[in-house]
Amino acid sequence: MPLSAQAQAPGGPPPKVTTAKPVVREIVETDTYTGRFEAVDYVEVRARVTGYLEKVLFQDGATVKKGDTLFIIDRRPYKAALDQAQAALTSAKAGLTFSQTDLERAQTLSRSGNISEQVTDQRRQASQTAQANVDSAEAALRQAQLNYDFTEVKAPVSGRISRRLVTEGNIVITDQTMLTTIVSLDPIYFSFTVDERSFLKYQSTLKIGMGATQKQNAAPIMIALTNEAKPTRKGLLDFVDNRVDNATGTVLLRATVENPDGFIKPGLFGIVSLPATKPAQGVLLPDEAVSANQDKRIVYVVAEDGSVATRDVQLGPKVDGYRVIRSGLKGDENVVVNGLARVRPGAKVAAEATTLPPART
């Protein structure tokens, strides 16, 4: 005879069930979203002058610091151009010195009437032209010096470098040839999107994105990598995009996560647990204590005389292995948590009480 039939058999002993009081404690309901980690700094290292690649000075995948020399492009043509620019500046300065002396001589003779004003004006013009030649030569020297310096390709940011994309002996083209990439690892960004209704809820309860600067109301979050059962990485939700995406109806959110060991790499997926409510007293039950009655969710409550009654409940998310009961229970009831198949409303049961732990693994 099946157990359900035994429970209804007249004159039989009441069926045995296990009851427990719900766990009542302060909780924060959380919502989960899938997102992706992104580097704070991402740089495509490109050549800024054209030439043959002479040396590669890093190991693929190494950690580099800002200012480290990564590549050297053949410097000889640019050294020759630098020397030529220096010589041109020296020549221009000599011409300026001569023209200034000539002008001073003309001005002295003009005061005594031994030279016409026209000649003086011509020498003044020659002096101004010589000054312009010096300015032009100095600009050309600065440009030649820049080009010479650009033959040493340095790391613009600190971080983890990728592999070399061009090997020694190949020609590289100004602003076209990508040599490698660098990403920063600590801290690292975690970006994800939420729907419009959820965003409005977070904005009302957590005040995210409402400060003069968004970091004023940065909300703490926890992130789990795809191989982790529980969130282990802490972050601060410190950026909310300034508009809702019309195509998807979602808002982009971003958190900053500390990554001192460099374990998290840009591009990895993660699951973020975002606080959905402020801390409040919550009533918690295991999922196996909840039954379905058509479109309703119910639990069985046992009175002191052993009689069973049903309670309609409204469910919330899971917190620490339990289901949040948003309405229907106060928290002091004896709820059937084991043996639900042996009970029916109005019947009596032999209840054995147990205590639920504060959290379930």
C-alpha positions as CSV (number, residue, x, y, z in Angstrom):
1,M,0.0,0.0,0.0
2,P,1.5,3.4,-0.9
3,L,2.4,5.9,1.7
4,S,-0.3,8.4,0.6
5,A,-2.9,5.7,1.1
6,Q,-1.5,4.9,4.5
7,A,-1.8,8.5,5.5
8,Q,-5.5,8.4,4.6
9,A,-6.3,5.0,6.1
10,P,-8.8,5.3,8.9
11,G,-7.7,4.2,12.4
12,G,-4.0,4.0,11.3
13,P,-1.2,5.8,13.2
14,P,-0.4,9.3,12.0
15,P,2.4,9.5,9.5
16,K,5.8,10.7,10.7
17,V,7.2,13.9,9.3
18,T,10.0,16.3,10.1
19,T,9.3,19.9,11.0
20,A,11.4,22.9,11.6
21,K,11.0,26.6,12.3
22,P,12.2,28.8,9.4
23,V,15.5,30.5,9.7
24,V,14.9,34.2,10.5
25,R,17.9,36.6,10.2
26,E,19.0,39.7,8.4
27,I,19.6,39.1,4.7
28,V,20.3,41.1,1.6
29,E,18.6,39.7,-1.5
30,T,20.9,39.5,-4.5
31,D,20.4,39.3,-8.3
32,T,22.9,37.6,-10.5
33,Y,24.1,38.6,-14.0
34,T,26.7,37.3,-16.4
35,G,29.4,39.7,-17.5
36,R,32.9,39.9,-18.8
37,F,36.2,41.2,-17.4
38,E,37.9,44.0,-19.3
39,A,41.3,45.7,-19.0
40,V,41.3,49.2,-17.5
41,D,44.1,50.0,-20.0
42,Y,44.4,48.3,-23.4
43,V,47.0,49.5,-25.9
44,E,47.9,48.5,-29.4
45,V,51.6,49.2,-29.7
46,R,52.4,50.5,-33.2
47,A,55.5,51.9,-34.8
48,R,55.7,55.7,-35.0
49,V,58.4,55.8,-37.6
50,T,59.1,53.6,-40.7
51,G,62.1,51.4,-40.7
52,Y,63.5,47.9,-40.3
53,L,62.9,46.2,-36.9
54,E,66.3,45.7,-35.4
55,K,65.7,44.3,-31.9
56,V,62.9,42.9,-29.7
57,L,63.7,43.4,-26.0
58,F,60.9,41.6,-24.2
59,Q,59.8,38.0,-23.5
60,D,56.3,37.1,-24.9
61,G,53.7,37.3,-22.1
62,A,56.0,39.1,-19.7
63,T,55.0,41.9,-17.3
64,V,56.3,45.3,-18.4
65,K,56.4,48.7,-16.8
66,K,55.6,52.0,-18.3
67,G,58.6,53.4,-20.2
68,D,60.3,50.0,-20.7
69,T,61.9,49.7,-24.2
70,L,60.2,47.0,-26.2
71,F,61.5,47.3,-29.8
72,I,64.3,49.1,-31.5
73,I,63.9,50.2,-35.1
74,D,67.1,50.8,-37.2
75,R,68.3,54.2,-36.0
76,R,71.0,55.0,-38.5
77,P,68.8,56.9,-41.1
78,Y,67.3,58.9,-38.3
79,K,70.6,59.6,-36.7
80,A,71.9,61.0,-40.0
81,A,68.8,63.1,-40.4
82,L,69.3,64.4,-36.8
83,D,72.9,65.3,-37.5
84,Q,71.8,67.1,-40.7
85,A,69.2,69.1,-38.8
86,Q,71.7,70.0,-36.2
87,A,74.1,71.2,-38.9
88,A,71.3,73.2,-40.6
89,L,70.6,74.9,-37.3
90,T,74.2,75.8,-36.8
91,S,74.3,77.3,-40.3
92,A,71.2,79.3,-39.7
93,K,72.5,80.7,-36.4
94,A,75.7,81.8,-38.2
95,G,73.6,83.6,-40.8
96,L,71.6,85.2,-38.0
97,T,74.7,86.5,-36.3
98,F,76.1,87.9,-39.5
99,S,72.8,89.6,-40.4
100,Q,72.4,91.1,-36.9
101,T,76.0,92.5,-37.1
102,D,75.3,93.9,-40.6
103,L,72.1,95.5,-39.3
104,E,73.8,97.1,-36.4
105,R,76.5,98.6,-38.7
106,A,73.8,99.9,-41.0
107,Q,71.9,101.6,-38.2
108,T,75.1,103.3,-37.0
109,L,75.9,104.6,-40.5
110,S,72.3,105.7,-40.9
111,R,72.4,108.0,-37.9
112,S,75.4,109.8,-39.4
113,G,73.8,110.0,-42.9
114,N,76.4,107.8,-44.6
115,I,73.8,105.2,-45.7
116,S,70.3,105.4,-47.0
117,E,67.2,104.3,-45.1
118,Q,66.5,101.8,-47.9
119,V,69.7,99.9,-47.3
120,T,69.0,99.9,-43.5
121,D,65.5,98.4,-44.2
122,Q,67.0,95.8,-46.5
123,R,69.4,94.7,-43.8
124,R,66.6,94.7,-41.2
125,Q,64.7,92.4,-43.5
126,A,67.7,90.1,-43.9
127,S,68.1,89.9,-40.2
128,Q,64.4,89.0,-39.7
129,T,64.7,86.4,-42.5
130,A,67.8,84.9,-40.8
131,Q,65.8,84.7,-37.5
132,A,63.0,82.9,-39.2
133,N,65.5,80.5,-40.7
134,V,66.8,79.7,-37.2
135,D,63.3,79.1,-35.9
136,S,62.6,76.8,-38.9
137,A,65.9,74.9,-38.3
138,E,65.1,74.5,-34.6
139,A,61.6,73.1,-35.5
140,A,63.3,70.7,-38.0
141,L,65.8,69.6,-35.3
142,R,63.0,68.9,-32.8
143,Q,61.2,66.8,-35.4
144,A,64.4,64.9,-36.3
145,Q,65.0,64.4,-32.5
146,L,61.4,63.0,-32.1
147,N,61.8,60.6,-35.0
148,Y,65.1,59.5,-33.6
149,D,63.6,58.9,-30.2
150,F,60.6,57.0,-31.8
151,T,63.0,54.4,-33.0
152,E,62.9,53.1,-29.5
153,V,59.3,51.8,-29.0
154,K,58.5,52.1,-25.3
155,A,55.7,50.7,-23.2
156,P,53.0,53.4,-22.8
157,V,51.4,51.7,-19.8
158,S,52.3,49.0,-17.2
159,G,50.8,45.6,-17.6
160,R,51.0,42.2,-19.3
161,I,52.4,42.2,-22.8
162,S,51.2,39.8,-25.5
163,R,53.4,38.1,-28.1
164,R,55.5,39.9,-30.7
165,L,53.5,40.3,-33.9
166,V,56.6,41.3,-36.0
167,T,60.0,39.7,-35.8
168,E,63.4,41.2,-36.3
169,G,64.4,42.1,-39.9
170,N,60.9,43.0,-41.1
171,I,60.0,46.5,-42.1
172,V,57.4,48.4,-40.0
173,I,55.3,51.3,-41.3
174,T,54.4,54.4,-39.3
175,D,51.1,54.2,-37.5
176,Q,50.1,51.0,-39.5
177,T,52.2,48.1,-38.2
178,M,50.9,46.8,-34.9
179,L,53.8,45.3,-33.0
180,T,52.1,43.9,-29.9
181,T,49.4,44.7,-27.3
182,I,49.5,45.5,-23.6
183,V,46.7,45.1,-21.0
184,S,46.7,46.3,-17.4
185,L,45.6,43.6,-14.9
186,D,45.3,45.4,-11.5
187,P,42.7,46.7,-11.1
188,I,40.4,45.2,-13.7
189,Y,36.9,46.1,-14.9
190,F,33.8,43.9,-14.9
191,S,31.0,45.0,-17.2
192,F,27.5,43.6,-17.4
193,T,24.0,44.8,-18.5
194,V,20.7,44.9,-16.6
195,D,17.2,45.4,-17.8
196,E,15.4,48.7,-17.4
197,R,13.0,47.6,-14.6
198,S,15.9,46.1,-12.5
199,F,18.0,49.2,-13.1
200,L,15.2,51.5,-11.8
201,K,15.0,49.2,-8.7
202,Y,18.7,49.5,-8.0
203,Q,18.7,53.2,-8.6
204,S,15.9,53.6,-6.0
205,T,17.2,51.3,-3.3
206,L,21.0,51.5,-3.8
207,K,21.2,55.0,-5.3
208,I,23.7,53.8,-7.9
209,G,24.8,56.4,-10.4
210,M,23.0,59.1,-8.5
211,G,26.0,61.0,-7.0
212,A,27.8,64.0,-8.5
213,T,30.5,61.4,-9.2
214,Q,29.3,57.9,-9.4
215,K,32.0,56.6,-7.0
216,Q,30.2,58.5,-4.2
217,N,27.5,55.7,-4.2
218,A,29.7,52.8,-5.2
219,A,27.9,49.6,-4.2
220,P,29.9,46.5,-3.1
221,I,29.4,43.4,-5.2
222,M,30.8,39.9,-5.4
223,I,31.8,38.0,-8.5
224,A,32.3,34.3,-9.2
225,L,34.4,33.0,-12.0
226,T,32.9,30.3,-14.2
227,N,34.8,27.5,-12.3
228,E,33.7,28.7,-8.9
229,A,30.5,27.7,-7.0
230,K,30.5,30.8,-4.9
231,P,31.5,34.4,-5.5
232,T,35.1,35.0,-4.2
233,R,36.1,38.3,-5.8
234,K,35.1,41.6,-4.3
235,G,34.4,44.7,-6.4
236,L,32.8,48.2,-6.3
237,L,30.1,49.1,-8.7
238,D,31.3,52.6,-9.6
239,F,30.0,53.3,-13.1
240,V,26.6,53.4,-14.7
241,D,26.2,54.3,-18.4
242,N,24.4,57.6,-19.1
243,R,21.7,56.1,-21.3
244,V,19.5,53.0,-21.9
245,D,20.4,51.1,-25.0
246,N,17.4,51.5,-27.4
247,A,18.1,48.3,-29.2
248,T,18.2,46.0,-26.1
249,G,16.5,48.0,-23.4
250,T,19.4,47.5,-21.0
251,V,21.8,49.7,-19.1
252,L,25.6,49.0,-18.9
253,L,27.0,48.8,-15.4
254,R,30.7,48.4,-14.6
255,A,32.6,47.4,-11.4
256,T,36.2,47.8,-10.5
257,V,37.8,44.6,-9.1
258,E,41.1,44.3,-7.4
259,N,43.4,41.7,-9.1
260,P,46.7,41.8,-7.3
261,D,47.7,38.3,-8.3
262,G,46.8,38.9,-12.0
263,F,44.7,35.7,-11.9
264,I,41.8,37.3,-13.8
265,K,42.5,37.9,-17.4
266,P,40.6,40.3,-19.7
267,G,37.9,38.5,-21.6
268,L,37.0,36.0,-18.9
269,F,33.3,35.6,-18.1
270,G,32.0,36.0,-14.5
271,I,28.8,35.9,-12.6
272,V,28.1,39.0,-10.4
273,S,25.9,39.0,-7.3
274,L,24.4,42.4,-7.1
275,P,22.6,43.6,-3.9
276,A,18.9,44.0,-4.8
277,T,17.6,45.3,-1.5
278,K,18.8,46.9,1.7
279,P,19.5,44.6,4.7
280,A,16.3,43.4,6.3
281,Q,14.9,40.5,8.3
282,G,14.1,37.6,6.1
283,V,12.3,34.3,6.6
284,L,14.1,31.4,4.9
285,L,13.1,27.8,4.1
286,P,14.7,25.0,2.1
287,D,13.2,24.5,-1.4
288,E,12.0,21.0,-0.5
289,A,9.6,22.4,2.1
290,V,7.7,24.3,-0.7
291,S,5.0,22.6,-2.7
292,A,2.9,23.6,-5.7
293,N,-0.9,23.9,-5.8
294,Q,-1.8,24.8,-9.3
295,D,-0.4,28.3,-9.8
296,K,0.3,28.8,-6.1
297,R,3.2,27.9,-3.8
298,I,2.3,26.5,-0.4
299,V,3.9,25.1,2.7
300,Y,2.5,22.8,5.4
301,V,2.3,24.1,8.9
302,V,1.8,21.7,11.9
303,A,-0.2,23.0,14.9
304,E,0.5,21.9,18.5
305,D,-2.1,19.1,18.3
306,G,-0.4,17.7,15.2
307,S,-3.0,18.9,12.7
308,V,-1.7,20.1,9.3
309,A,-2.7,23.3,7.5
310,T,-1.5,25.0,4.3
311,R,-0.2,28.5,3.9
312,D,0.1,30.3,0.7
313,V,3.5,31.8,0.3
314,Q,5.3,34.2,-2.0
315,L,8.8,33.2,-2.9
316,G,11.9,35.3,-3.4
317,P,15.4,34.4,-4.5
318,K,17.8,32.0,-2.9
319,V,20.1,33.2,-0.1
320,D,22.8,31.0,1.4
321,G,21.1,27.8,0.1
322,Y,17.6,28.8,1.3
323,R,14.6,30.2,-0.4
324,V,13.4,33.6,0.8
325,I,9.7,33.6,1.9
326,R,8.5,37.1,1.1
327,S,5.0,36.7,2.5
328,G,2.8,34.0,4.2
329,L,5.0,33.1,7.2
330,K,6.0,35.1,10.3
331,G,9.0,32.8,11.1
332,D,7.7,31.1,14.3
333,E,5.7,28.3,12.6
334,N,6.5,24.6,12.6
335,V,6.9,23.8,8.9
336,V,7.1,20.4,7.4
337,V,10.5,20.1,5.7
338,N,10.6,16.3,5.2
339,G,7.7,13.9,4.4
340,L,5.5,16.2,2.4
341,A,4.1,13.2,0.5
342,R,2.6,11.8,3.7
343,V,0.6,14.9,4.7
344,R,-2.7,16.4,3.7
345,P,-4.6,19.4,5.0
346,G,-6.7,18.7,8.1
347,A,-5.0,15.4,8.9
348,K,-2.8,14.9,11.9
349,V,0.9,13.9,11.8
350,A,3.5,12.7,14.2
351,A,6.0,15.6,14.0
352,E,9.7,15.2,14.8
353,A,11.3,18.6,15.3
354,T,14.7,19.6,13.9
355,T,16.7,22.8,13.7
356,L,17.8,24.3,10.4
357,P,21.4,25.6,10.2
358,P,21.9,29.4,9.6
359,A,23.2,28.6,6.0
360,R,23.3,25.6,3.7
361,T,26.2,24.6,1.6
